[in-house]
Amino acid sequence: MADESWRRMASKAIQMVFVVLNAIGLIGVIICCALPEWLVRHNDDDSETHQGLWKECVKHRTGLQECRTHDDSRLSNEIHAFRNFTIISCMLGILSLLFLIFGSDFTPCVQNQDTKPKMILAAGVGLILAGLLVIIPVSCFSNNFRNAPKTVKLGMCTYIGFITGLMLMLIGGLLCYLIRSGSRSSGGAAIFFSNRA
């Protein structure tokens, strides 16, 4: 009895950790999508041009910063695709977070214990797709500027995108691997341990 109680507490703690990691990954995707830090170009007048998916900013040595939104009609189809990928990734991250919260044992939102493991499994799949949809545009963008001149370098959003994408895919993969349903001892609740644990 005590062992079963410990397993339930450990399961809830692990689920909370996954929720926090999911939220951190979602924040990373939003930062990657929103900030103008995909590309940094050093200009001859000691200023820097920071480009993103939505706008570009010129930072002067005096600290003054001027930003302008991209003209959509002049953007390449590739940038439009990158925008769509990151937006869909954000939406999948939000949906996965909601599924994970509502499907976890520490929330009483869903009373049907057979539904909770399916919700967590759906969250895991969503996180894998969300991570993949971040890595694809970041990888393509990085590859385009692989042989760029020394005055041009990749911004921090590309690195954040790589790390966030890998983290989301790892979290989603772990969720899919660890989740099991229909356990007689748990009444079908989402338990992340096997009977041998």
SEMAR-655692 format. One record per residue: x, y, z of N, C-alpha, C in turn; residue in one letter; residue number from 1. Coordinates in steps of 0.1 Angstrom, whole numbers, plus 5000, padded with zeros to 4 digits. Example, Ala and Ser with C-alpha at 12.3 -4.5 7.8 and 13.67 -1.06 7.14 Angstrom:
2
+------+------+------+------+------+------+------+------+------+------+-----+
:   nu :   nv :   nw :  cau :  cav :  caw :   cu :   cv :   cw : code : pos :
+------+------+------+------+------+------+------+------+------+------+-----+
: 5132 : 4943 : 5078 : 5123 : 4955 : 5078 : 5132 : 4967 : 5078 :    A :   1 :
: 5128 : 4978 : 5071 : 5137 : 4989 : 5071 : 5129 : 5000 : 5079 :    S :   2 :
+------+------+------+------+------+------+------+------+------+------+-----+
***
This chain:
197
+------+------+------+------+------+------+------+------+------+------+-----+
:   nu :   nv :   nw :  cau :  cav :  caw :   cu :   cv :   cw : code : pos :
+------+------+------+------+------+------+------+------+------+------+-----+
: 5008 : 4988 : 5000 : 5000 : 5000 : 5000 : 5009 : 5013 : 5000 :    M :   1 :
: 5019 : 5012 : 5009 : 5028 : 5024 : 5009 : 5036 : 5025 : 4996 :    A :   2 :
: 5040 : 5014 : 4990 : 5047 : 5014 : 4978 : 5038 : 5020 : 4967 :    D :   3 :
: 5025 : 5016 : 4966 : 5016 : 5022 : 4956 : 5014 : 5037 : 4958 :    E :   4 :
: 5013 : 5041 : 4971 : 5012 : 5056 : 4974 : 5024 : 5063 : 4969 :    S :   5 :
: 5036 : 5057 : 4971 : 5049 : 5064 : 4967 : 5049 : 5065 : 4952 :    W :   6 :
: 5045 : 5054 : 4945 : 5045 : 5054 : 4930 : 5036 : 5065 : 4925 :    R :   7 :
: 5024 : 5067 : 4931 : 5015 : 5077 : 4926 : 5021 : 5091 : 4929 :    R :   8 :
: 5027 : 5093 : 4940 : 5034 : 5106 : 4943 : 5045 : 5109 : 4933 :    M :   9 :
: 5053 : 5099 : 4931 : 5064 : 5100 : 4921 : 5059 : 5103 : 4907 :    A :  10 :
: 5048 : 5096 : 4903 : 5043 : 5098 : 4890 : 5038 : 5113 : 4888 :    S :  11 :
: 5031 : 5118 : 4899 : 5026 : 5132 : 4898 : 5038 : 5142 : 4897 :    K :  12 :
: 5049 : 5139 : 4905 : 5061 : 5148 : 4904 : 5067 : 5148 : 4890 :    A :  13 :
: 5068 : 5136 : 4884 : 5074 : 5135 : 4871 : 5065 : 5142 : 4861 :    I :  14 :
: 5052 : 5141 : 4862 : 5043 : 5148 : 4853 : 5044 : 5163 : 4854 :    Q :  15 :
: 5046 : 5168 : 4867 : 5048 : 5182 : 4869 : 5061 : 5187 : 4862 :    M :  16 :
: 5071 : 5178 : 4863 : 5084 : 5182 : 4856 : 5082 : 5183 : 4841 :    V :  17 :
: 5075 : 5173 : 4835 : 5072 : 5174 : 4821 : 5064 : 5186 : 4817 :    F :  18 :
: 5054 : 5190 : 4826 : 5047 : 5202 : 4823 : 5056 : 5215 : 4823 :    V :  19 :
: 5065 : 5215 : 4833 : 5074 : 5227 : 4833 : 5083 : 5227 : 4821 :    V :  20 :
: 5089 : 5215 : 4817 : 5097 : 5215 : 4806 : 5090 : 5218 : 4793 :    L :  21 :
: 5077 : 5214 : 4792 : 5069 : 5218 : 4780 : 5067 : 5233 : 4780 :    N :  22 :
: 5065 : 5239 : 4791 : 5063 : 5254 : 4792 : 5076 : 5261 : 4788 :    A :  23 :
: 5087 : 5256 : 4792 : 5100 : 5262 : 4789 : 5102 : 5261 : 4774 :    I :  24 :
: 5100 : 5249 : 4768 : 5101 : 5247 : 4754 : 5092 : 5256 : 4746 :    G :  25 :
: 5080 : 5258 : 4751 : 5070 : 5267 : 4744 : 5075 : 5281 : 4744 :    L :  26 :
: 5081 : 5286 : 4755 : 5087 : 5299 : 4756 : 5098 : 5300 : 4746 :    I :  27 :
: 5106 : 5290 : 4745 : 5117 : 5290 : 4735 : 5113 : 5292 : 4721 :    G :  28 :
: 5102 : 5285 : 4717 : 5096 : 5286 : 4704 : 5091 : 5300 : 4701 :    V :  29 :
: 5084 : 5306 : 4711 : 5079 : 5319 : 4710 : 5090 : 5329 : 4708 :    I :  30 :
: 5101 : 5328 : 4716 : 5112 : 5337 : 4714 : 5119 : 5335 : 4700 :    I :  31 :
: 5120 : 5323 : 4696 : 5126 : 5320 : 4683 : 5117 : 5326 : 4672 :    C :  32 :
: 5104 : 5326 : 4673 : 5095 : 5331 : 4663 : 5095 : 5346 : 4663 :    C :  33 :
: 5095 : 5352 : 4675 : 5092 : 5367 : 4676 : 5104 : 5376 : 4675 :    A :  34 :
: 5116 : 5372 : 4681 : 5127 : 5381 : 4681 : 5134 : 5383 : 4668 :    L :  35 :
: 5139 : 5395 : 4665 : 5147 : 5397 : 4653 : 5161 : 5393 : 4655 :    P :  36 :
: 5164 : 5381 : 4658 : 5178 : 5377 : 4661 : 5181 : 5364 : 4653 :    E :  37 :
: 5177 : 5363 : 4641 : 5180 : 5352 : 4633 : 5194 : 5354 : 4625 :    W :  38 :
: 5196 : 5366 : 4622 : 5208 : 5370 : 4615 : 5213 : 5383 : 4620 :    L :  39 :
: 5227 : 5384 : 4621 : 5233 : 5397 : 4626 : 5243 : 5401 : 4615 :    V :  40 :
: 5242 : 5413 : 4610 : 5251 : 5418 : 4600 : 5258 : 5430 : 4606 :    R :  41 :
: 5272 : 5430 : 4605 : 5279 : 5442 : 4610 : 5281 : 5451 : 4598 :    H :  42 :
: 5277 : 5464 : 4600 : 5278 : 5474 : 4589 : 5291 : 5482 : 4590 :    N :  43 :
: 5294 : 5489 : 4579 : 5306 : 5497 : 4579 : 5306 : 5509 : 4589 :    D :  44 :
: 5294 : 5513 : 4592 : 5293 : 5525 : 4601 : 5292 : 5521 : 4616 :    D :  45 :
: 5298 : 5510 : 4619 : 5298 : 5505 : 4633 : 5284 : 5502 : 4639 :    D :  46 :
: 5274 : 5500 : 4630 : 5261 : 5496 : 4634 : 5259 : 5481 : 4631 :    S :  47 :
: 5249 : 5475 : 4637 : 5245 : 5461 : 4635 : 5231 : 5460 : 4630 :    E :  48 :
: 5229 : 5452 : 4620 : 5215 : 5449 : 4616 : 5211 : 5435 : 4620 :    T :  49 :
: 5200 : 5435 : 4628 : 5195 : 5422 : 4634 : 5182 : 5419 : 4626 :    H :  50 :
: 5182 : 5408 : 4620 : 5171 : 5404 : 4612 : 5164 : 5392 : 4618 :    Q :  51 :
: 5150 : 5392 : 4617 : 5142 : 5381 : 4622 : 5132 : 5377 : 4611 :    G :  52 :
: 5122 : 5369 : 4615 : 5112 : 5365 : 4606 : 5102 : 5376 : 4603 :    L :  53 :
: 5100 : 5385 : 4612 : 5090 : 5395 : 4611 : 5095 : 5410 : 4609 :    W :  54 :
: 5107 : 5412 : 4614 : 5112 : 5426 : 4613 : 5127 : 5426 : 4614 :    K :  55 :
: 5133 : 5437 : 4611 : 5147 : 5439 : 4613 : 5150 : 5452 : 4620 :    E :  56 :
: 5160 : 5451 : 4628 : 5164 : 5463 : 4637 : 5179 : 5467 : 4634 :    C :  57 :
: 5181 : 5480 : 4634 : 5195 : 5485 : 4632 : 5199 : 5491 : 4646 :    V :  58 :
: 5209 : 5485 : 4652 : 5214 : 5490 : 4664 : 5227 : 5498 : 4662 :    K :  59 :
: 5226 : 5511 : 4666 : 5238 : 5520 : 4665 : 5247 : 5519 : 4677 :    H :  60 :
: 5259 : 5524 : 4675 : 5269 : 5523 : 4686 : 5265 : 5532 : 4697 :    R :  61 :
: 5257 : 5542 : 4695 : 5252 : 5551 : 4705 : 5241 : 5544 : 4714 :    T :  62 :
: 5236 : 5532 : 4710 : 5226 : 5526 : 4718 : 5212 : 5527 : 4712 :    G :  63 :
: 5211 : 5536 : 4702 : 5198 : 5538 : 4695 : 5195 : 5526 : 4686 :    L :  64 :
: 5182 : 5523 : 4686 : 5178 : 5511 : 4679 : 5166 : 5515 : 4670 :    Q :  65 :
: 5166 : 5512 : 4657 : 5155 : 5515 : 4648 : 5150 : 5501 : 4642 :    E :  66 :
: 5137 : 5499 : 4643 : 5132 : 5487 : 4639 : 5121 : 5490 : 4628 :    C :  67 :
: 5120 : 5481 : 4619 : 5109 : 5482 : 4609 : 5104 : 5468 : 4605 :    R :  68 :
: 5092 : 5467 : 4602 : 5085 : 5454 : 4599 : 5088 : 5451 : 4584 :    T :  69 :
: 5091 : 5438 : 4582 : 5093 : 5433 : 4568 : 5081 : 5436 : 4559 :    H :  70 :
: 5084 : 5440 : 4547 : 5073 : 5440 : 4537 : 5071 : 5426 : 4531 :    D :  71 :
: 5059 : 5421 : 4534 : 5056 : 5407 : 4531 : 5057 : 5404 : 4516 :    D :  72 :
: 5054 : 5414 : 4508 : 5055 : 5412 : 4493 : 5069 : 5410 : 4488 :    S :  73 :
: 5079 : 5415 : 4496 : 5093 : 5414 : 4491 : 5100 : 5402 : 4498 :    R :  74 :
: 5094 : 5395 : 4507 : 5100 : 5384 : 4513 : 5100 : 5371 : 4504 :    L :  75 :
: 5110 : 5363 : 4506 : 5110 : 5351 : 4498 : 5100 : 5341 : 4503 :    S :  76 :
: 5097 : 5331 : 4495 : 5087 : 5320 : 4499 : 5093 : 5312 : 4511 :    N :  77 :
: 5106 : 5312 : 4511 : 5113 : 5304 : 4522 : 5110 : 5310 : 4535 :    E :  78 :
: 5111 : 5324 : 4536 : 5108 : 5330 : 4549 : 5094 : 5329 : 4553 :    I :  79 :
: 5085 : 5330 : 4543 : 5071 : 5327 : 4546 : 5069 : 5313 : 4552 :    H :  80 :
: 5076 : 5303 : 4546 : 5075 : 5290 : 4551 : 5080 : 5289 : 4565 :    A :  81 :
: 5092 : 5295 : 4568 : 5097 : 5295 : 4581 : 5087 : 5301 : 4591 :    F :  82 :
: 5081 : 5312 : 4588 : 5071 : 5318 : 4596 : 5060 : 5308 : 4599 :    R :  83 :
: 5055 : 5301 : 4589 : 5044 : 5292 : 4591 : 5048 : 5280 : 4600 :    N :  84 :
: 5060 : 5275 : 4598 : 5065 : 5264 : 4606 : 5066 : 5268 : 4621 :    F :  85 :
: 5071 : 5280 : 4624 : 5072 : 5284 : 4638 : 5059 : 5287 : 4644 :    T :  86 :
: 5050 : 5292 : 4636 : 5036 : 5295 : 4642 : 5029 : 5282 : 4645 :    I :  87 :
: 5030 : 5272 : 4636 : 5023 : 5259 : 4638 : 5030 : 5252 : 4650 :    I :  88 :
: 5043 : 5254 : 4651 : 5050 : 5248 : 4663 : 5045 : 5254 : 4676 :    S :  89 :
: 5043 : 5267 : 4676 : 5038 : 5274 : 4688 : 5024 : 5268 : 4691 :    C :  90 :
: 5016 : 5267 : 4681 : 5002 : 5262 : 4684 : 5002 : 5247 : 4689 :    M :  91 :
: 5011 : 5239 : 4683 : 5012 : 5225 : 4688 : 5018 : 5225 : 4702 :    L :  92 :
: 5027 : 5234 : 4705 : 5032 : 5235 : 4719 : 5022 : 5238 : 4729 :    G :  93 :
: 5013 : 5248 : 4725 : 5002 : 5252 : 4734 : 4992 : 5240 : 4736 :    I :  94 :
: 4988 : 5234 : 4725 : 4979 : 5223 : 4726 : 4985 : 5211 : 4734 :    L :  95 :
: 4998 : 5208 : 4732 : 5004 : 5198 : 4739 : 5005 : 5201 : 4754 :    S :  96 :
: 5007 : 5213 : 4758 : 5008 : 5218 : 4772 : 4994 : 5216 : 4778 :    L :  97 :
: 4983 : 5220 : 4771 : 4970 : 5218 : 4776 : 4966 : 5203 : 4778 :    L :  98 :
: 4970 : 5195 : 4768 : 4967 : 5181 : 4769 : 4975 : 5175 : 4781 :    F :  99 :
: 4987 : 5179 : 4783 : 4995 : 5174 : 4794 : 4990 : 5178 : 4807 :    L : 100 :
: 4986 : 5190 : 4808 : 4980 : 5195 : 4821 : 4967 : 5188 : 4824 :    I : 101 :
: 4958 : 5187 : 4815 : 4945 : 5181 : 4817 : 4946 : 5166 : 4819 :    F : 102 :
: 4956 : 5160 : 4812 : 4957 : 5145 : 4813 : 4966 : 5140 : 4825 :    G : 103 :
: 4972 : 5149 : 4832 : 4980 : 5145 : 4843 : 4972 : 5142 : 4855 :    S : 104 :
: 4978 : 5134 : 4864 : 4971 : 5130 : 4876 : 4969 : 5141 : 4887 :    D : 105 :
: 4977 : 5152 : 4886 : 4975 : 5162 : 4896 : 4964 : 5172 : 4893 :    F : 106 :
: 4957 : 5170 : 4882 : 4946 : 5179 : 4878 : 4933 : 5170 : 4877 :    T : 107 :
: 4922 : 5175 : 4884 : 4910 : 5167 : 4883 : 4901 : 5171 : 4872 :    P : 108 :
: 4906 : 5178 : 4861 : 4898 : 5183 : 4851 : 4891 : 5171 : 4843 :    C : 109 :
: 4899 : 5161 : 4840 : 4893 : 5149 : 4833 : 4891 : 5138 : 4843 :    V : 110 :
: 4878 : 5134 : 4844 : 4875 : 5123 : 4854 : 4877 : 5109 : 4849 :    Q : 111 :
: 4876 : 5108 : 4835 : 4877 : 5095 : 4829 : 4892 : 5091 : 4829 :    N : 112 :
: 4895 : 5081 : 4837 : 4909 : 5077 : 4839 : 4915 : 5070 : 4826 :    Q : 113 :
: 4906 : 5064 : 4818 : 4911 : 5058 : 4806 : 4914 : 5068 : 4795 :    D : 114 :
: 4910 : 5081 : 4796 : 4912 : 5091 : 4787 : 4926 : 5098 : 4789 :    T : 115 :
: 4930 : 5099 : 4802 : 4942 : 5106 : 4806 : 4954 : 5101 : 4798 :    K : 116 :
: 4957 : 5088 : 4798 : 4969 : 5083 : 4791 : 4969 : 5087 : 4776 :    P : 117 :
: 4957 : 5087 : 4770 : 4956 : 5090 : 4756 : 4959 : 5105 : 4754 :    K : 118 :
: 4955 : 5114 : 4763 : 4958 : 5128 : 4762 : 4973 : 5130 : 4764 :    M : 119 :
: 4979 : 5123 : 4773 : 4994 : 5125 : 4775 : 5001 : 5120 : 4763 :    I : 120 :
: 4996 : 5109 : 4757 : 5003 : 5103 : 4745 : 5001 : 5114 : 4733 :    L : 121 :
: 4989 : 5120 : 4732 : 4987 : 5130 : 4722 : 4997 : 5142 : 4724 :    A : 122 :
: 4999 : 5145 : 4737 : 5008 : 5156 : 4740 : 5022 : 5153 : 4736 :    A : 123 :
: 5026 : 5140 : 4738 : 5040 : 5136 : 4734 : 5042 : 5137 : 4719 :    G : 124 :
: 5032 : 5132 : 4712 : 5033 : 5133 : 4697 : 5033 : 5148 : 4692 :    V : 125 :
: 5025 : 5156 : 4699 : 5025 : 5170 : 4695 : 5038 : 5177 : 4698 :    G : 126 :
: 5044 : 5173 : 4709 : 5057 : 5179 : 4712 : 5068 : 5175 : 4702 :    L : 127 :
: 5068 : 5162 : 4698 : 5077 : 5158 : 4688 : 5076 : 5166 : 4675 :    I : 128 :
: 5063 : 5168 : 4671 : 5060 : 5175 : 4658 : 5064 : 5190 : 4660 :    L : 129 :
: 5062 : 5196 : 4672 : 5065 : 5209 : 4675 : 5080 : 5211 : 4674 :    A : 130 :
: 5088 : 5202 : 4680 : 5102 : 5203 : 4679 : 5108 : 5202 : 4665 :    G : 131 :
: 5102 : 5193 : 4658 : 5106 : 5191 : 4644 : 5103 : 5203 : 4635 :    L : 132 :
: 5092 : 5210 : 4638 : 5088 : 5222 : 4630 : 5096 : 5234 : 4634 :    L : 133 :
: 5104 : 5233 : 4645 : 5113 : 5244 : 4648 : 5127 : 5241 : 4642 :    V : 134 :
: 5131 : 5228 : 4643 : 5144 : 5225 : 4638 : 5145 : 5226 : 4623 :    I : 135 :
: 5134 : 5223 : 4615 : 5135 : 5224 : 4601 : 5138 : 5238 : 4596 :    I : 136 :
: 5131 : 5249 : 4600 : 5134 : 5262 : 4595 : 5148 : 5267 : 4600 :    P : 137 :
: 5151 : 5264 : 4612 : 5164 : 5268 : 4618 : 5176 : 5262 : 4610 :    V : 138 :
: 5174 : 5249 : 4607 : 5185 : 5242 : 4600 : 5186 : 5247 : 4586 :    S : 139 :
: 5175 : 5249 : 4579 : 5175 : 5255 : 4565 : 5181 : 5269 : 4565 :    C : 140 :
: 5177 : 5277 : 4574 : 5183 : 5291 : 4575 : 5198 : 5290 : 4578 :    F : 141 :
: 5202 : 5282 : 4587 : 5216 : 5281 : 4590 : 5224 : 5276 : 4578 :    S : 142 :
: 5219 : 5267 : 4571 : 5225 : 5261 : 4559 : 5227 : 5271 : 4548 :    N : 143 :
: 5217 : 5280 : 4547 : 5218 : 5291 : 4537 : 5230 : 5301 : 4539 :    N : 144 :
: 5233 : 5302 : 4552 : 5244 : 5312 : 4555 : 5257 : 5305 : 4560 :    F : 145 :
: 5258 : 5293 : 4555 : 5270 : 5285 : 4560 : 5283 : 5291 : 4554 :    R : 146 :
: 5283 : 5297 : 4542 : 5295 : 5303 : 4536 : 5293 : 5318 : 4535 :    N : 147 :
: 5287 : 5324 : 4545 : 5285 : 5338 : 4546 : 5298 : 5345 : 4549 :    A : 148 :
: 5299 : 5358 : 4545 : 5312 : 5366 : 4549 : 5313 : 5367 : 4564 :    P : 149 :
: 5324 : 5372 : 4568 : 5327 : 5373 : 4583 : 5318 : 5384 : 4589 :    K : 150 :
: 5313 : 5393 : 4581 : 5305 : 5404 : 4587 : 5291 : 5399 : 4590 :    T : 151 :
: 5287 : 5387 : 4586 : 5274 : 5382 : 4588 : 5275 : 5369 : 4597 :    V : 152 :
: 5267 : 5369 : 4607 : 5267 : 5357 : 4616 : 5253 : 5354 : 4620 :    K : 153 :
: 5251 : 5341 : 4624 : 5238 : 5337 : 4628 : 5235 : 5343 : 4642 :    L : 154 :
: 5222 : 5347 : 4644 : 5218 : 5352 : 4656 : 5214 : 5342 : 4666 :    G : 155 :
: 5211 : 5346 : 4678 : 5208 : 5337 : 4689 : 5196 : 5329 : 4687 :    M : 156 :
: 5186 : 5334 : 4679 : 5174 : 5327 : 4677 : 5176 : 5313 : 4670 :    C : 157 :
: 5186 : 5312 : 4662 : 5189 : 5300 : 4655 : 5194 : 5289 : 4665 :    T : 158 :
: 5202 : 5294 : 4675 : 5207 : 5285 : 4685 : 5196 : 5281 : 4695 :    Y : 159 :
: 5188 : 5291 : 4699 : 5176 : 5288 : 4707 : 5167 : 5278 : 4700 :    I : 160 :
: 5165 : 5280 : 4687 : 5156 : 5271 : 4680 : 5162 : 5256 : 4679 :    G : 161 :
: 5175 : 5255 : 4677 : 5181 : 5241 : 4678 : 5179 : 5235 : 4691 :    F : 162 :
: 5182 : 5242 : 4702 : 5181 : 5236 : 4716 : 5167 : 5233 : 4719 :    I : 163 :
: 5158 : 5243 : 4716 : 5143 : 5241 : 4719 : 5138 : 5229 : 4711 :    T : 164 :
: 5141 : 5229 : 4698 : 5135 : 5218 : 4690 : 5140 : 5204 : 4695 :    G : 165 :
: 5153 : 5203 : 4698 : 5158 : 5190 : 4704 : 5151 : 5187 : 4717 :    L : 166 :
: 5150 : 5197 : 4726 : 5144 : 5195 : 4739 : 5129 : 5190 : 4737 :    M : 167 :
: 5121 : 5197 : 4729 : 5107 : 5193 : 4727 : 5106 : 5179 : 4721 :    L : 168 :
: 5115 : 5175 : 4712 : 5114 : 5162 : 4706 : 5118 : 5151 : 4717 :    M : 169 :
: 5128 : 5155 : 4725 : 5132 : 5145 : 4736 : 5121 : 5144 : 4746 :    L : 170 :
: 5115 : 5155 : 4750 : 5104 : 5154 : 4760 : 5092 : 5146 : 4754 :    I : 171 :
: 5089 : 5149 : 4741 : 5078 : 5141 : 4735 : 5081 : 5127 : 4734 :    G : 172 :
: 5093 : 5123 : 4730 : 5097 : 5109 : 4729 : 5097 : 5102 : 4742 :    G : 173 :
: 5101 : 5109 : 4753 : 5100 : 5103 : 4766 : 5086 : 5101 : 4771 :    L : 174 :
: 5077 : 5111 : 4768 : 5063 : 5109 : 4771 : 5057 : 5097 : 4765 :    L : 175 :
: 5060 : 5096 : 4752 : 5054 : 5084 : 4744 : 5060 : 5071 : 4749 :    C : 176 :
: 5073 : 5071 : 4754 : 5079 : 5059 : 4758 : 5074 : 5055 : 4772 :    Y : 177 :
: 5073 : 5065 : 4781 : 5070 : 5062 : 4795 : 5055 : 5060 : 4798 :    L : 178 :
: 5047 : 5065 : 4790 : 5032 : 5064 : 4793 : 5027 : 5050 : 4791 :    I : 179 :
: 5019 : 5046 : 4800 : 5012 : 5033 : 4798 : 4999 : 5034 : 4804 :    R : 180 :
: 4989 : 5028 : 4798 : 4975 : 5029 : 4803 : 4969 : 5016 : 4806 :    S : 181 :
: 4958 : 5016 : 4813 : 4950 : 5004 : 4816 : 4956 : 4996 : 4827 :    G : 182 :
: 4965 : 5001 : 4835 : 4970 : 4994 : 4846 : 4960 : 4991 : 4857 :    S : 183 :
: 4959 : 4978 : 4861 : 4949 : 4975 : 4871 : 4951 : 4981 : 4884 :    R : 184 :
: 4964 : 4984 : 4887 : 4968 : 4990 : 4900 : 4965 : 5005 : 4900 :    S : 185 :
: 4964 : 5011 : 4888 : 4962 : 5026 : 4888 : 4948 : 5029 : 4883 :    S : 186 :
: 4940 : 5019 : 4879 : 4927 : 5022 : 4874 : 4927 : 5029 : 4861 :    G : 187 :
: 4938 : 5028 : 4854 : 4939 : 5034 : 4841 : 4945 : 5048 : 4841 :    G : 188 :
: 4950 : 5052 : 4852 : 4956 : 5066 : 4853 : 4969 : 5066 : 4846 :    A : 189 :
: 4974 : 5078 : 4843 : 4987 : 5079 : 4836 : 4998 : 5077 : 4845 :    A : 190 :
: 5005 : 5065 : 4845 : 5016 : 5062 : 4854 : 5028 : 5061 : 4845 :    I : 191 :
: 5039 : 5067 : 4850 : 5051 : 5067 : 4842 : 5061 : 5056 : 4847 :    F : 192 :
: 5056 : 5046 : 4855 : 5065 : 5036 : 4859 : 5059 : 5022 : 4855 :    F : 193 :
: 5068 : 5013 : 4852 : 5063 : 4999 : 4850 : 5062 : 4992 : 4863 :    S : 194 :
: 5056 : 4980 : 4862 : 5054 : 4972 : 4874 : 5067 : 4968 : 4881 :    N : 195 :
: 5078 : 4968 : 4873 : 5091 : 4964 : 4879 : 5098 : 4976 : 4886 :    R : 196 :
: 5092 : 4988 : 4885 : 5099 : 4999 : 4891 : 5098 : 4998 : 4906 :    A : 197 :
+------+------+------+------+------+------+------+------+------+------+-----+
***
